[in-house]
């Protein structure tokens, strides 16, 4: 079940993970290829950049090869928007996993999601 997924830039640079998201995601419909591969990175910096009147809430999910779906952390990783058209950032422990940043709610406008990898671990 090898599907290509996006890879992040190394901090302080960012890669586009999601672009112009205008509707909430249905996580059950998201395939592995839509994730971002955090292989080798201990942490992921996530930027949410809304426009057009958006104030999106987001949630982070991890790919489960066994289940064949993205799954949430036991204690869900969810962030609320901080204001209309106001970008925000947060950091999660990605620990080399395939991640998907879902837009949980968005009532107007669109948002982009960018990701940067931090604390790159190199094979010894």
BABANU-581498 format. One record per residue: residue number from 1; chain; residue in one letter; x, y negated, z negated of N, C-alpha, C in turn. Coordinates in steps of 0.1 Angstrom, whole numbers, plus 5000, padded with zeros to 4 digits. Each point is the difference from the previous one (the first is absolute). Example, Ala and Ser with C-alpha at 12.3 -4.5 7.8 and 13.67 -1.06 7.14 Angstrom:
+-----+--------+---------+------+------+------+-------+-------+-------+------+------+------+
: num : cadena : residuo : n_px : n_py : n_pz : ca_px : ca_py : ca_pz : c_px : c_py : c_pz :
+-----+--------+---------+------+------+------+-------+-------+-------+------+------+------+
:   1 :      A :       A : 5132 : 5057 : 4922 :  4991 :  4988 :  5000 : 5009 : 4988 : 5000 :
:   2 :      A :       S : 4996 : 4989 : 5007 :  5009 :  4989 :  5000 : 4992 : 4989 : 4992 :
+-----+--------+---------+------+------+------+-------+-------+-------+------+------+------+
END
This chain:
+-----+--------+---------+------+------+------+-------+-------+-------+------+------+------+
: num : cadena : residuo : n_px : n_py : n_pz : ca_px : ca_py : ca_pz : c_px : c_py : c_pz :
+-----+--------+---------+------+------+------+-------+-------+-------+------+------+------+
:   1 :      A :       X : 5008 : 5012 : 5000 :  4992 :  4988 :  5000 : 5009 : 4988 : 5000 :
:   2 :      A :       X : 5009 : 4999 : 5009 :  5010 :  4989 :  5000 : 4994 : 4989 : 5009 :
:   3 :      A :       X : 4996 : 4989 : 4994 :  4995 :  4989 :  5008 : 5009 : 4988 : 4996 :
:   4 :      A :       X : 5004 : 4992 : 5010 :  5009 :  4988 :  4998 : 4992 : 4990 : 4992 :
:   5 :      A :       X : 5007 : 4995 : 4990 :  4995 :  4989 :  4992 : 5010 : 4988 : 5000 :
:   6 :      A :       X : 4995 : 4988 : 4998 :  5008 :  4988 :  5000 : 5010 : 5001 : 4988 :
:   7 :      A :       X : 5011 : 4993 : 5002 :  5010 :  4999 :  4990 : 5002 : 4985 : 4996 :
:   8 :      A :       X : 5004 : 4998 : 4987 :  5001 :  4986 :  4996 : 5014 : 4994 : 5003 :
:   9 :      A :       X : 5001 : 4987 : 4999 :  5012 :  4993 :  5000 : 5006 : 5001 : 4986 :
:  10 :      A :       X : 5013 : 4998 : 4999 :  5006 :  4999 :  4987 : 4999 : 4986 : 4995 :
:  11 :      A :       X : 4996 : 4999 : 4987 :  4999 :  4987 :  4993 : 5012 : 4992 : 5002 :
:  12 :      A :       X : 4999 : 4987 : 5004 :  4989 :  4991 :  4999 : 4991 : 4999 : 5012 :
:  13 :      A :       X : 5003 : 5008 : 5011 :  4992 :  5000 :  5012 : 4987 : 5009 : 4998 :
:  14 :      A :       X : 4990 : 4997 : 5008 :  4987 :  5007 :  4999 : 4996 : 5005 : 5014 :
:  15 :      A :       X : 4993 : 5011 : 5000 :  4994 :  5006 :  5012 : 4985 : 4999 : 4999 :
:  16 :      A :       X : 4993 : 4998 : 5011 :  4986 :  5000 :  5000 : 4995 : 5014 : 4998 :
:  17 :      A :       X : 4992 : 5002 : 4990 :  4994 :  5013 :  4998 : 4985 : 5000 : 5006 :
:  18 :      A :       X : 4993 : 4989 : 4998 :  4986 :  4999 :  5005 : 4999 : 4986 : 5005 :
:  19 :      A :       X : 4992 : 4998 : 5011 :  4999 :  4987 :  5006 : 4986 : 4997 : 5003 :
:  20 :      A :       X : 4995 : 4988 : 4997 :  4987 :  4995 :  5003 : 4989 : 5009 : 4995 :
:  21 :      A :       X : 5001 : 5005 : 4988 :  4990 :  5009 :  4994 : 4988 : 4992 : 4996 :
:  22 :      A :       X : 4988 : 5003 : 5006 :  4988 :  4992 :  4998 : 4989 : 5007 : 4993 :
:  23 :      A :       X : 5002 : 5013 : 4997 :  4989 :  5008 :  4993 : 5007 : 5009 : 4990 :
:  24 :      A :       X : 4992 : 5004 : 4989 :  5006 :  5009 :  4990 : 5003 : 5014 : 5007 :
:  25 :      A :       X : 5010 : 5006 : 4995 :  5004 :  5013 :  5004 : 4992 : 5011 : 4994 :
:  26 :      A :       X : 4998 : 5011 : 5007 :  4994 :  5012 :  4995 : 5012 : 5010 : 4999 :
:  27 :      A :       X : 5005 : 5002 : 4988 :  5013 :  5007 :  4999 : 4999 : 5014 : 5005 :
:  28 :      A :       X : 4988 : 5006 : 5000 :  4999 :  5014 :  5005 : 5002 : 5001 : 5015 :
:  29 :      A :       X : 4999 : 4989 : 5007 :  5002 :  4999 :  5014 : 5014 : 4996 : 5004 :
:  30 :      A :       X : 5009 : 4997 : 4991 :  5013 :  4996 :  5003 : 5010 : 5012 : 5002 :
:  31 :      A :       X : 5006 : 5000 : 5011 :  5010 :  5011 :  5003 : 5014 : 4997 : 4996 :
:  32 :      A :       X : 5008 : 5010 : 4999 :  5014 :  4999 :  4995 : 5008 : 4990 : 5009 :
:  33 :      A :       X : 4997 : 5000 : 5013 :  5008 :  4991 :  5009 : 4997 : 4985 : 4997 :
:  34 :      A :       X : 4990 : 4996 : 4992 :  4997 :  4987 :  4997 : 5008 : 4995 : 4987 :
:  35 :      A :       X : 5007 : 5009 : 4994 :  5007 :  4997 :  4988 : 5013 : 4994 : 5003 :
:  36 :      A :       X : 5008 : 4996 : 4989 :  5013 :  4995 :  5002 : 5010 : 5008 : 4992 :
:  37 :      A :       X : 5010 : 5005 : 5006 :  5009 :  5009 :  4994 : 5011 : 4993 : 4992 :
:  38 :      A :       X : 4999 : 5002 : 4987 :  5009 :  4994 :  4990 : 5011 : 5009 : 4997 :
:  39 :      A :       X : 5003 : 5010 : 5008 :  5011 :  5009 :  4998 : 5013 : 4993 : 4997 :
:  40 :      A :       X : 5006 : 5003 : 4988 :  5013 :  4995 :  4996 : 4998 : 4987 : 4992 :
:  41 :      A :       X : 4988 : 4994 : 4999 :  4998 :  4988 :  4992 : 4993 : 5004 : 4987 :
:  42 :      A :       X : 5006 : 4994 : 4989 :  4994 :  5002 :  4987 : 4987 : 4991 : 4998 :
:  43 :      A :       X : 5001 : 4988 : 5006 :  4989 :  4991 :  4998 : 4995 : 4994 : 5013 :
:  44 :      A :       X : 4988 : 4995 : 5001 :  4994 :  4994 :  5011 : 4994 : 4986 : 4996 :
:  45 :      A :       X : 5005 : 4990 : 5007 :  4994 :  4986 :  4998 : 4989 : 4999 : 5010 :
:  46 :      A :       X : 4988 : 4996 : 4996 :  4988 :  4999 :  5008 : 4995 : 4986 : 5000 :
:  47 :      A :       X : 4999 : 4994 : 5012 :  4994 :  4987 :  5002 : 4987 : 5001 : 5007 :
:  48 :      A :       X : 4990 : 4993 : 4994 :  4987 :  4999 :  5007 : 4998 : 4986 : 5004 :
:  49 :      A :       X : 4998 : 4998 : 5013 :  4999 :  4986 :  5005 : 4986 : 4998 : 5007 :
:  50 :      A :       X : 4991 : 4994 : 4993 :  4986 :  4998 :  5005 : 5000 : 4987 : 5008 :
:  51 :      A :       X : 4990 : 4999 : 5009 :  4997 :  4988 :  5008 : 4985 : 5000 : 5004 :
:  52 :      A :       X : 4995 : 4989 : 5005 :  4986 :  4999 :  5004 : 4990 : 5001 : 4989 :
:  53 :      A :       X : 5004 : 4997 : 4988 :  4990 :  5000 :  4989 : 5001 : 5013 : 4992 :
:  54 :      A :       X : 5010 : 5008 : 5002 :  5001 :  5013 :  4994 : 5006 : 4999 : 4986 :
:  55 :      A :       X : 4995 : 5009 : 4991 :  5006 :  5002 :  4986 : 4999 : 5015 : 4997 :
:  56 :      A :       X : 5008 : 5008 : 5007 :  4999 :  5014 :  4999 : 5006 : 5007 : 4988 :
:  57 :      A :       X : 4993 : 5011 : 4996 :  5005 :  5009 :  4989 : 5006 : 5012 : 5007 :
:  58 :      A :       X : 5011 : 5005 : 4995 :  5007 :  5011 :  5006 : 5003 : 5011 : 4990 :
:  59 :      A :       X : 5003 : 5012 : 5005 :  5003 :  5012 :  4992 : 5011 : 5008 : 5007 :
:  60 :      A :       X : 5008 : 5006 : 4992 :  5011 :  5008 :  5006 : 4997 : 5015 : 4998 :
:  61 :      A :       X : 5003 : 5007 : 5011 :  4998 :  5015 :  5001 : 5012 : 5007 : 5004 :
:  62 :      A :       X : 5002 : 5012 : 4997 :  5011 :  5008 :  5004 : 4996 : 5012 : 5008 :
:  63 :      A :       X : 5008 : 5004 : 5010 :  4996 :  5011 :  5008 : 5003 : 5013 : 4993 :
:  64 :      A :       X : 4990 : 5009 : 5001 :  5001 :  5014 :  4995 : 5000 : 5009 : 5011 :
:  65 :      A :       X : 5011 : 5006 : 5003 :  5001 :  5010 :  5011 : 4991 : 5012 : 4998 :
:  66 :      A :       X : 5000 : 5004 : 4987 :  4991 :  5012 :  4997 : 4986 : 4997 : 5002 :
:  67 :      A :       X : 4995 : 4989 : 4995 :  4986 :  4996 :  5002 : 4997 : 4995 : 5014 :
:  68 :      A :       X : 5010 : 4995 : 5007 :  4997 :  4994 :  5013 : 4993 : 4987 : 5000 :
:  69 :      A :       X : 5001 : 4993 : 4989 :  4994 :  4987 :  4998 : 5008 : 4991 : 4992 :
:  70 :      A :       X : 4997 : 4987 : 5000 :  5007 :  4991 :  4991 : 4992 : 5001 : 4986 :
:  71 :      A :       X : 5008 : 5000 : 4989 :  4994 :  5001 :  4987 : 5004 : 4988 : 4991 :
:  72 :      A :       X : 4992 : 4997 : 4991 :  5004 :  4989 :  4991 : 5008 : 5005 : 4988 :
:  73 :      A :       X : 5008 : 4991 : 4995 :  5007 :  5003 :  4987 : 4990 : 5003 : 4990 :
:  74 :      A :       X : 5004 : 5008 : 4989 :  4991 :  5004 :  4990 : 4994 : 4987 : 4994 :
:  75 :      A :       X : 5008 : 4990 : 4996 :  4995 :  4987 :  4997 : 5001 : 4992 : 5012 :
:  76 :      A :       X : 4988 : 4997 : 5006 :  5000 :  4994 :  5013 : 5008 : 4987 : 5001 :
:  77 :      A :       X : 5007 : 4998 : 5011 :  5008 :  4988 :  5002 : 4991 : 4991 : 5009 :
:  78 :      A :       X : 4994 : 4990 : 4994 :  4991 :  4991 :  5007 : 5003 : 4986 : 4996 :
:  79 :      A :       X : 4999 : 4991 : 5009 :  5003 :  4986 :  4998 : 4988 : 4991 : 5006 :
:  80 :      A :       X : 4996 : 4991 : 4992 :  4990 :  4990 :  5004 : 5006 : 4988 : 5007 :
:  81 :      A :       X : 4993 : 4995 : 5010 :  5004 :  4988 :  5006 : 5002 : 4989 : 4990 :
:  82 :      A :       X : 5008 : 4990 : 5004 :  5003 :  4989 :  4990 : 4994 : 4987 : 5005 :
:  83 :      A :       X : 4993 : 5000 : 5011 :  4993 :  4988 :  5004 : 4999 : 5000 : 5016 :
:  84 :      A :       X : 4990 : 4993 : 5005 :  4998 :  4999 :  5014 : 5012 : 4995 : 5007 :
:  85 :      A :       X : 5004 : 5008 : 5010 :  5012 :  4996 :  5009 : 5013 : 4999 : 4992 :
:  86 :      A :       X : 5001 : 5006 : 4988 :  5012 :  4999 :  4991 : 5007 : 5013 : 5001 :
:  87 :      A :       X : 5012 : 5001 : 5006 :  5008 :  5012 :  5000 : 5005 : 5004 : 4986 :
:  88 :      A :       X : 5002 : 5013 : 4998 :  5005 :  5005 :  4987 : 5009 : 5012 : 5003 :
:  89 :      A :       X : 5008 : 5003 : 4990 :  5010 :  5011 :  5001 : 5000 : 5008 : 4987 :
:  90 :      A :       X : 5002 : 5013 : 5001 :  5002 :  5008 :  4989 : 5010 : 5012 : 5003 :
:  91 :      A :       X : 5005 : 5006 : 4991 :  5010 :  5011 :  5002 : 4995 : 5013 : 4993 :
:  92 :      A :       X : 5002 : 5011 : 5007 :  4997 :  5013 :  4995 : 5012 : 5009 : 5001 :
:  93 :      A :       X : 5000 : 5011 : 4992 :  5010 :  5010 :  5001 : 4996 : 5010 : 5011 :
:  94 :      A :       X : 5006 : 4998 : 5012 :  4997 :  5009 :  5011 : 5007 : 5013 : 4999 :
:  95 :      A :       X : 5012 : 5001 : 4994 :  5007 :  5012 :  4998 : 5001 : 5009 : 5012 :
:  96 :      A :       X : 5002 : 4994 : 5012 :  5002 :  5008 :  5013 : 4988 : 5006 : 5006 :
:  97 :      A :       X : 4988 : 4996 : 4995 :  4988 :  5006 :  5006 : 4994 : 4993 : 5012 :
:  98 :      A :       X : 4991 : 5006 : 5006 :  4992 :  4993 :  5011 : 4988 : 4993 : 4994 :
:  99 :      A :       X : 4999 : 4987 : 5002 :  4991 :  4991 :  4993 : 4990 : 4994 : 5011 :
: 100 :      A :       X : 4988 : 4997 : 4995 :  4990 :  4993 :  5008 : 4994 : 4989 : 4991 :
: 101 :      A :       X : 5001 : 4988 : 5004 :  4994 :  4989 :  4993 : 4986 : 4997 : 5006 :
: 102 :      A :       X : 4990 : 5004 : 4993 :  4986 :  4999 :  5005 : 4994 : 4987 : 4996 :
: 103 :      A :       X : 4992 : 4994 : 5009 :  4992 :  4988 :  4996 : 4987 : 5005 : 4994 :
: 104 :      A :       X : 4998 : 4998 : 4987 :  4989 :  5005 :  4993 : 4988 : 4991 : 5003 :
: 105 :      A :       X : 5001 : 4987 : 4999 :  4989 :  4991 :  5003 : 5006 : 4988 : 5007 :
: 106 :      A :       X : 4992 : 4995 : 5010 :  5003 :  4988 :  5007 : 4986 : 4995 : 5006 :
: 107 :      A :       X : 4996 : 4988 : 4996 :  4987 :  4996 :  5003 : 5000 : 4990 : 5012 :
: 108 :      A :       X : 5012 : 4994 : 5003 :  5001 :  4991 :  5011 : 5014 : 5000 : 5005 :
: 109 :      A :       X : 5002 : 4995 : 5012 :  5014 :  4999 :  5005 : 5007 : 5013 : 5002 :
: 110 :      A :       X : 5013 : 4999 : 5000 :  5009 :  5012 :  5002 : 5012 : 4999 : 4991 :
: 111 :      A :       X : 5008 : 5011 : 4999 :  5012 :  5000 :  4993 : 5010 : 5009 : 5006 :
: 112 :      A :       X : 5013 : 4996 : 4998 :  5011 :  5008 :  5004 : 5006 : 5006 : 4988 :
: 113 :      A :       X : 5006 : 5012 : 5001 :  5007 :  5006 :  4989 : 5014 : 5003 : 5005 :
: 114 :      A :       X : 5010 : 4995 : 4992 :  5014 :  5002 :  5003 : 5007 : 5008 : 4989 :
: 115 :      A :       X : 5010 : 5007 : 5004 :  5007 :  5009 :  4990 : 5015 : 4999 : 5002 :
: 116 :      A :       X : 5007 : 5000 : 4988 :  5015 :  4999 :  5000 : 5004 : 5011 : 4990 :
: 117 :      A :       X : 5011 : 5007 : 5004 :  5006 :  5010 :  4991 : 5011 : 4995 : 4991 :
: 118 :      A :       X : 5000 : 5004 : 4988 :  5011 :  4995 :  4991 : 5006 : 5012 : 4992 :
: 119 :      A :       X : 5013 : 4998 : 4997 :  5007 :  5010 :  4992 : 5002 : 5013 : 5009 :
: 120 :      A :       X : 5006 : 4998 : 5011 :  5003 :  5010 :  5010 : 5009 : 5011 : 4994 :
: 121 :      A :       X : 4996 : 5012 : 5000 :  5009 :  5011 :  4995 : 5005 : 5007 : 5012 :
: 122 :      A :       X : 5013 : 5002 : 5000 :  5007 :  5007 :  5011 : 5004 : 5014 : 4995 :
: 123 :      A :       X : 4998 : 5010 : 5009 :  5004 :  5014 :  4997 : 5015 : 5000 : 4996 :
: 124 :      A :       X : 5003 : 5008 : 4990 :  5013 :  5000 :  4995 : 5008 : 5012 : 5005 :
+-----+--------+---------+------+------+------+-------+-------+-------+------+------+------+
END
